[in-house]
């Protein structure tokens, strides 16, 4: 067996631990910071170490590759896309070696912006103006039939996997992982009749006649941004993502329960804290300066947001080994 270990950033002691476990099981491996579908077919498993955002980036690198992916959270326990924490990595490799696992096939979105192919989306494709708090007008059509013209902050097209991510924060429904549907979620529409729309995953979804005071962008899985001038077309990507699951309970129900608990906490928090939490989910561990740069929040506001998240146990803090005075924040 051969495993490709993908990481964006990783502590040296984490790398040492992973290598020790792979050698213990006499597994061939390679460690890379980015995944490429040109050689991923050589491996039996892709293990992505990091946050949910790192798993999403790795999926983009896989492209049409169908090698199973195991998400490994560098902290304790799994998240929505990471199946295990680092402390459970040995058990996960043992179970994979014994074929004591299952593969969850998750539908992805084939995304075309102005006719150009973008990375397939595991969670969602979203359209927003490049400047926040700015409306965009667009025409939505499904399989060639015009559905509505809307004036809103943006629009999100999500898979069942992504229904508990950004789309849920915008008012979209939870969708069971096995449902063969996509959901179109208007964001803060000026028309109260514009509600989340559930469509068959065989549909071709088109957003066109896009106008706004500022340039618009299509954001794929919160990690890839591309300028959008004319139209976005979304359909089902022919090859699903293959996620390794080591279930002890229903993974769908477990993820929903986690999201409900998180939603309850989010209702009690200011928008700045929600923004910081979402940024850490997608970007992975960041320092305070990096957070300020990515969120565009004032330093004082970012510090207050972090203090709220730390108090609620949603974010954890640790010192950098090379400089203990600097702190790194990540999703707990």
VEXMI-501835 format. One record per atom (N, C-alpha, C, CB): residue in three letters; z, x, y negated. Coordinates in steps of 0.2 Angstrom, whole numbers, plus 5000, padded with zeros to 4 digits. Glycine has a CB too. Layout:
N
alaZXY...
This chain:
332
unk500050045006unk500050005000unk500050044994unk500649955000unk499750024989unk499650064982unk499850014976unk498950094982unk500250034972unk500549994966unk500350034960unk501249984967unk500049994955unk499950014948unk500549994944unk499249994946unk500950034941unk501450024937unk501250024929unk502050064938unk501249974926unk501049974919unk501649964914unk500549914918unk501650004909unk502149994904unk501950014897unk502750044906unk502149984892unk501950004885unk502450064883unk501949944880unk503050044884unk503650094882unk504150084887unk503950084875unk504450144890unk504950134895unk505450194895unk504550134902unk506050184895unk506550234895unk506450284901unk507250204895unk506550344900unk506450394905unk506850384912unk506650464903unk507450354911unk507950334917unk507650274920unk508650324914unk507250234917unk506950174920unk506350204924unk506750124915unk505950244921unk505350274925unk505650314931unk504950324920unk506150354930unk506450384936unk506650344942unk507050434934unk506950284940unk507250234945unk506650204948unk507650184941unk506150184945unk505550154948unk505250194953unk505050124943unk505150264951unk504750304955unk505150324961unk504650374951unk505850324961unk506250334966unk506250284971unk507050344964unk506150214969unk506150164974unk505450164977unk506250094970unk504950174974unk504250174977unk504250234982unk503750184971unk504550294980unk504550344985unk504950324991unk504750414982unk505450294990unk505850274996unk505550235001unk506550234993unk505050184998unk504650145003unk503950175005unk504550075000unk503950245003unk503250285004unk502650245002unk503250295012unk502750214996unk502150184992unk501850224988unk502450114989unk501150224988unk500750264983unk500750224977unk500050274986unk500750264971unk500850234965unk500450274959unk501550224963unk500350234954unk500050264948unk500450234942unk499350264947unk500650274936unk500950244931unk500450254925unk501650284929unk500350194921unk499850194915unk500150154910unk499150174917unk499950164904unk500250124898unk499750064897unk500250174892unk499150074899unk498650014898unk498350004905unk498150024892unk498149944906unk497749924912unk497049914911unk498149864916unk496649934915unk495949924915unk495649894921unk495549994913unk495249844920unk494949814926unk494449854930unk494649744924unk494249914927unk493749954930unk494049994936unk493550014925unk494750004937unk495050034943unk495549994946unk495250104941unk495749934943unk496349904945unk496249874953unk496449844941unk495549874955unk495449844962unk495649894967unk494649834962unk495849954965unk496050004970unk496749994972unk496050074967unk497149944969unk497849934970unk497949864973unk498249934963unk498549864977unk498749804980unk499249764976unk499149814987unk499549794971unk499949754966unk499949794959unk500649754969unk500049754954unk500149774947unk500849754945unk499549754942unk501249804944unk501949794942unk501949804935unk502449834946unk502149754930unk502149764923unk502849764921unk501749704920unk503049824918unk503749834916unk503749814909unk504049904918unk504249774907unk504249754900unk504349684898unk503649774896unk504249654893unk504349584890unk503749544893unk504349584883unk503849474891unk503249434893unk502649454889unk503449354891unk502749474883unk502149504880unk501749554883unk502349524873unk502149604886unk501749654890unk501449624896unk502349704893unk501649574899unk501349544905unk500649514902unk501749484908unk500749474897unk500149444894unk499549504892unk500249404888unk499749554889unk499349604888unk498949634894unk499649664884unk499449644899unk499149674905unk498649624908unk499749684911unk498749554908unk498249504910unk497649514907unk498549434909unk497649524900unk497049534896unk496649594899unk497149544889unk496949654901unk496649714903unk496349694910unk497149764904unk496649654914unk496449634921unk495749604920unk496949594925unk495649564915unk495049524915unk494849484921unk494449574914unk494349494924unk494149454930unk494449484936unk493449454931unk494849534936unk495249564942unk495749514945unk495649624940unk495749514951unk496249464954unk496849494958unk495849414959unk497049554956unk497549584960unk498249554957unk497649664958unk498649534962unk499349504960unk499749544955unk499749484967unk500049504951unk500449544946unk501249524947unk500249524939unk501649574946unk502349564947unk502649584940unk502649604952unk502949534936unk503249554930unk503949584931unk503249494925unk504149634928unk504849664929unk505149674922unk504749734933unk505649634921unk506049644915unk506449704915unk506449584913unk506449744909unk506849804909unk507549794909unk506549854904unk507749734907unk508449714906unk508649674913unk508549664900unk509149634912unk509449604918unk509049534919unk510149594918unk508849514925unk508549454927unk507849444924unk509049394923unk507549394927unk506849374925unk506849334918unk506449344930unk506249334915unk506049284910unk505549234912unk505849324903unk505149214907unk504649164909unk504049194913unk504449124903unk503849254911unk503349284915unk503549344919unk502849304910unk504149374918unk504349424922unk504849394928unk504849474918unk504649414934unk505049374940unk505649404941unk504549384946unk505749474940unk506449504942unk506649554936unk506349544948unk507249564936unk507549624932unk507449684935unk508249604929unk507549744931unk507549804934unk508049814940unk507649864929unk508649784940unk509149794945unk508849764951unk509749764943unk508449714951unk508149684957unk507449714960unk508149614956unk507249764956unk506549794958unk506549814965unk506449854953unk507049854968unk507049874974unk506949814979unk507649914976unk507349764978unk507349704983unk506649674982unk507849654981unk506349674976unk505649644975unk505149684979unk505449634968unk505149744979unk504649794982unk504749784990unk504749864980unk505349774992unk505549764999unk505249705002unk506249765000unk505349644998unk505049585000unk504249584999unk505349524995unk504049614994unk503249624994unk503049665000unk503049654988unk503349715002unk503149755008unk503149715014unk503649815008unk503649665015unk503749625021unk503349565020unk504449615022unk502949555015unk502549495013unk503049435013unk502049485019unk503649445010unk504049385009unk504049365002unk504849405011unk503549335000unk503349314993unk502849264993unk503149374988unk502649234988unk502149184987unk501749204981unk502349114987unk501149184981unk500649194975unk500649124971unk500049224977unk500749134965unk500649074960unk500049084957unk501249054955unk499549044958unk498849044954unk498949004948unk498249024959unk498849044942unk498949004936unk498249004932unk499449044931unk498048944930unk497448934927unk497448974920unk497248864925unk496849004918unk496749044912unk496249004908unk496649114913unk496249024901unk495648994897unk495149044896unk496048974890unk494549024896unk493949064894unk493849054887unk493349054898unk493849104883unk493949094875unk493249124872unk494549114872unk492949084868unk492349114864unk492449094857unk491649084867unk492449154853unk492549144846unk491849164843unk493049184843unk491549114839unk490849124836unk490349154842unk490949164830unk490449134848unk489949154853unk490149214857unk489349164850unk490749254854unk490949314857unk491549304862unk491149364852unk491449334868unk492049324873unk492649364870unk491749344880unk493249324871unk493849354870unk494249364876unk494249314865unk494749404877unk495149404883unk495349334886unk495749444882unk495349324892unk495549264895unk496349254893unk495449264903unk496449184892unk497149174889unk497549144895unk497149124884unk498149174896unk498649144901unk499049084898unk499049194904unk499249094892unk499649044889unk499249004884unk500149084884unk498949024879unk498548984874unk498049024870unk499048944870unk497648984867unk497249004861unk497348964855unk496449004863unk497548994850unk497748954844unk497348974838unk498448964842unk497148924833unk496848944827unk497348924821unk496248894826unk497348974817unk497748974811unk497449014805unk498449004812unk497548984799unk497349024793unk497649094793unk497448984787unk497349144790unk497649214790unk498349214786unk497149264788unk498349164781unk498949164777unk499349094779unk498849154770unk500049104780unk500449054783unk500548994777unk501149074785unk500748934779unk500848884775unk500148864771unk501348894769unk499648874775unk498948854772unk498648804777unk498548914771unk498348754775unk498048704779unk497348724781unk497948634776unk497148704787unk496448714790unk496148644792unk496448764796unk495548634790unk495248574792unk494748594798unk494848534786unk494648544803unk494248564809unk494048494812unk494648614814unk493548504816unk493248444821unk493448464828unk492548434819unk493748424832unk493848434839unk493448394843unk494648414840unk493048424848unk492648384852unk492848404859unk491948394851unk492748354864unk492848374871unk492248354875unk493448334874unk491948394879unk491348384882unk490748354878unk491448344888unk490748384872unk490248354867unk490348294864unk489648344871unk490948264865unk491148204861unk491648214856unk491348144866unk491448194850unk491948204844unk492548164846unk491648194838unk493148194845unk493848164846unk494148144840unk494248204851unk494248194836unk494548184829unk494348244824unk495348184830unk494448224818unk494448274813unk495148284810unk493948254807unk495348344809unk496148354807unk496148394802unk496548374813unk496748394798unk496948434793unk497648454794unk496848394786unk497748514796unk498448534798unk498548614797unk498548514806unk499148634800unk499248704799unk498848744804unk500048714800unk498648714809unk498248744815unk498248704821unk498548814816unk497948734826unk497848694832unk497948744838unk497148654833unk498248724843unk498448764849unk498148724855unk499148774850unk497748764860unk497548744866unk497848784871unk496748754866unk498248744876unk498648784880unk498548764888unk499348764878unk498748814892unk498748804899unk499448774901unk498548864903unk499448754908unk500148734910unk500648784909unk500148704917unk500448844911unk500948904910unk501148914903unk500648974912unk500748904898unk500848904891unk501148844888unk500248924887unk501248794891unk501548734889unk502248744886unk501448674893unk502648784890unk503348794888unk503348854883unk503748814894unk502848884880unk502848934875unk502748904868unk502248994877unk502248934865unk502148914858unk501948844857unk501548954855unk501548814861unk501348744861unk502048694861unk500948724867unk502548714865unk503148674865unk503448674858unk503548694871unk503448734855unk503848734849unk503448694844unk503848814846unk502848684845unk502448644840unk502448564842unk501748664840unk502848544847unk502848474849unk502448454855unk502648434843unk502148504858unk501848494864unk502248474870unk501348544866unk501948444876unk502348424881unk502448484886unk502048364885unk502948474891unk503048524896unk502548494902unk503748524899unk502148544905unk501648524910unk501848564916unk500948544907unk501848524922unk502048554928unk501448614930unk502048504934unk501748664933unk501248724934unk500648704938unk501648774937unk500748654942unk500148634947unk499648584944unk500448614953unk499848564938unk499348514935unk498748544933unk499748474929unk498148504934unk497548534933unk497248504926unk496948514938unk497648524921unk497548504914unk497648554909unk498048444912unk497348544903unk497448584897unk497748534892unk496848624894unk498048564887unk498348524881unk498148544875unk499148514882unk497948504870unk497748524863unk498348494859unk497048484861unk498648544855unk499148524851unk499048534844unk499848564853unk498948484839unk498948504832unk499548524829unk498648434829unk499548564825unk500148594822unk500348564815unk500148674822unk500848524814unk501048494808unk500448464804unk501248554803unk500148414808unk499548384805unk499748334800unk499248334811unk499248324795unk499348284789unk499348214791unk498948294783unk499048194797unk498948134800unk499448124806unk498148124803unk499848074805unk500448064810unk500148034817unk500948014807unk499548014817unk499247994823unk498948044827unk498647944822unk498948104825unk498648164829unk499248194833unk498448224824unk499248174839unk499748194844unk499448234849unk500048124848unk499848274853unk499548314858unk499148284863unk500148354862unk498548314865unk498048274869unk497948314875unk497348274865unk498048274881unk498048304888unk497248294890unk498548274892unk496948344892unk496248344895unk496248374902unk495748374890unk495748354906unk495548394912unk495448464911unk495048354916unk495648504916unk495448574915unk494748594916unk495948614919unk494348544918unk493648554919unk493248544912unk493348514924unk493648524907unk493348504901unk493148564897unk493748464896unk492648554892unk492448604888unk492648584881unk491648614887unk493148624878unk493448604872unk493148644866unk494248614872unk492948614861unk492648644855unk492948624849unk491848634855unk493148674845unk493448664838unk492948694833unk494148704837unk492648654829unk492048674824unk492148654817unk491448654827unk491748664813unk491748644806unk492448664803unk491648564805unk492548724804unk493248754802unk493248774795unk493448814806unk493648744790unk493648764783unk494448774781unk493348714779unk494548824777unk495148834774unk495148874768unk495648874780unk495648884764unk495648924758unk495548994760unk496248904754unk495849014766unk495849084768unk495449094775unk496549104768unk495349154776unk494949164783unk495449134788unk494849234784unk495149114794unk495449094800unk495449144805unk495249024802unk495949134810unk495949184815unk496049144822unk496549234814unk495849164827unk496049144834unk496549194837unk495349124838unk497049164839unk497549214842unk497649194849unk498249204838unk497549244854unk497549234861unk498249264863unk496949264864unk498649214866unk499249234869unk499749274864unk499149274875unk499649264858unk500049294853unk499949364853unk500749274855unk499549394856unk499449464856unk498749494854unk499549494863unk498249454854unk497549474852unk497349424846unk497049464858unk497149454841unk496849414835unk496149434833unk497349434829unk495749384832unk495049394830unk494849344825unk494649384836unk494449364820unk494249324815unk493749274817unk493849364809unk493849214814unk493449154816unk493149124810unk493949104820unk492449114811unk492149084805unk491849014807unk491549134803unk491549014812unk491148944814unk491448904819unk490448964816unk491548924825unk491848884830unk492148924836unk491248844833unk492648884839unk492948914845unk492848864851unk493748914844unk492648894857unk492548854863unk492948884868unk491748864865unk493248834871unk493748854877unk493648814883unk494548834874unk493648844889unk493548814895unk493948844900unk492748814897unk493948824906unk494348854912unk493948924914unk494348814918unk494348974914unk494149044916unk494049034924unk494649094914unk493549064926unk493349054934unk493849084938unk492749084935unk494249134936unk494749174941unk495449164938unk494549244941unk495849134942unk496549124939unk496949184939unk496949064943unk497449184935unk497949244936unk498349234943unk498449244930unk498549284946unk498949284952unk499649314951unk498549314958unk500149274950unk500849294949unk501249294955unk501149254944unk501549354956unk502049364962unk502649324961unk502149434964unk502849274965unk503449244965unk503949254971unk503349164964unk504549264969unk505049274975unk505549224974unk505349344974unk505349154976unk505749104974unk506349094978unk505349034975unk506949074975unk507549044978unk507648974976unk508149094976unk507348954971unk507348884968unk506648874966unk507848874963unk506448814964unk505848794961unk505648834955unk505748714960unk505148874955unk505048914949unk504848874943unk504548964950unk504548814944unk504348774938unk504948744935unk503848714941unk505348714940unk505948684937unk506448734934unk506348644943unk506448794937unk506948844934unk506648864927unk506948904938unk506048874926unk505748884919unk505848834914unk504948904920unk505748764917unk505848714912unk506648714910unk505648644915unk507048724915unk507748724913unk507948774908unk508248734919unk507648834909unk507748884904unk507548864897unk507448954906unk506948834897unk506648814890unk507048764887unk505948794891unk507248714891unk507748664888unk508348694885unk507848604893unk508648734888unk509248774886unk509048814879unk509548814891unk508548844879unk508348884873unk508148834868unk507748924875unk507848784869unk507648734864unk508248704860unk507248674867unk508748694864unk509448664861unk509748714857unk509948654867unk509648784858unk509948834854unk509448844848unk509948904858unk508848834848unk508348844843unk508448784838unk507648844845unk508648724840unk508748674835unk509348694830unk508948614839unk509748734832unk510348754828unk510248814823unk510948764832unk509648844824unk509448904820unk509048894814unk509248954825unk509048934809unk508548934804unk507848964806unk508848984798unk507348944802unk506648964804unk506649044805unk506148944799unk506949084801unk506949154801unk507149184808unk507349184796unk507649154811unk507949174817unk507449154823unk508649144819unk507149094822unk506549074827unk506049124827unk506349004826unk505849144821unk505249194820unk505349254823unk505049194813unk505949284822unk506149344825unk506249344832unk506849364822unk506449294835unk506549284842unk505849284845unk506949224844unk505349244842unk504649234845unk504349304845unk504249184841unk504449344839unk504149404838unk504349454844unk504249434832unk505049454845unk505249494851unk505049474858unk506049494851unk504949404859unk504649384865unk503949414866unk504549304865unk503549414861unk502849434862unk502749514861unk502349404856unk503149544857unk503049614855unk503449664860unk503149634848unk504049634863unk504449674866unk504949704862unk504049724870unk505349754864unk505949784860unk505649814854unk506249834864unk506049804848unk505849824842unk506449844838unk505449774838unk506349894833unk506849914828unk506849864823unk506749984826unk507349864818unk507449824813unk506849834808unk508049834809unk506649894807unk506049904802unk505449874805unk506049984801unk505349884811unk504749854814unk504749784814unk504649884822unk505349754815unk505349674814unk505149654807unk506049654816unk505449694802unk505349674795unk504549674794unk505649714790unk504249724797unk503549734795unk503149684799unk503349804798unk503249664805unk502849614809unk503049544807unk503049624816unk503649534804unk503749464802unk503649444795unk504449444804unk503649504791unk503549494784unk504149464780unk502949454782unk504749464784unk505349444781unk505749494777unk505849414787unk506049474772unk506449524768unk507049554773unk506849484762unk507249614771unk507649654776unk508349614777unk507849724773unk508549584771unk509249544772unk509149484776unk509449524765unk508549454776unk508449394780unk508349414787unk507849354778unk508049464789unk507949494795unk508649514798unk507449554796unk509049544794unk509749564797unk510149504799unk510049604792unk510149444794unk510449384796unk510249354802unk510449344790unk509549354803unk509249324809unk509449354815unk508449324808unk509449424815unk509649464821unk510449444822unk509549534820unk510849444817unk511549434818unk511649364822unk511949434812unk511249314820unk511349244823unk511149244830unk510849194819unk510549284832unk510249284838unk510749324843unk509649324838unk511049384840unk511549414844unk512149374846unk511749484840unk512449334841unk512949294842unk512849244847unk513149264835unk512249214847unk512149164852unk511949194859unk511549124850unk511849264860unk511749294866unk510949294868unk512149264871unk510549274863unk509849264864unk509449334863unk509549214859unk509749384860unk509549444859unk510049504860unk509249454851unk509849554863unk510349614864unk510149674860unk510349624872unk510649714859unk510449774855unk510749834859unk510849774848unk510349894858unk510549954861unk510350014857unk510249964868unk510650064857unk510550124853unk509950164856unk511150174853unk509550194852unk509050244854unk509350304857unk508550264849unk509050334863unk509350394866unk509250454861unk509050404872unk508650454858unk508550514853unk508950514847unk507750514852unk509150454845unk509550444838unk509950384839unk509050434832unk510550394841unk511050334842unk511150294836unk511750364845unk510950314830unk511050284824unk510550224823unk511050324818unk510050234827unk509550184827unk509550134832unk508850214827unk509450064831unk509550014836unk508949984838unk510049964834unk508849964844unk508249924847unk508449854849unk507949964852unk508149804847unk508249734849unk507749714854unk508349694842unk508049674858unk507549644863unk507849574865unk507449684870unk507449534868unk507649464871unk508149474877unk507049424873unk508649444877unk509249454882unk508949414888unk509849424879
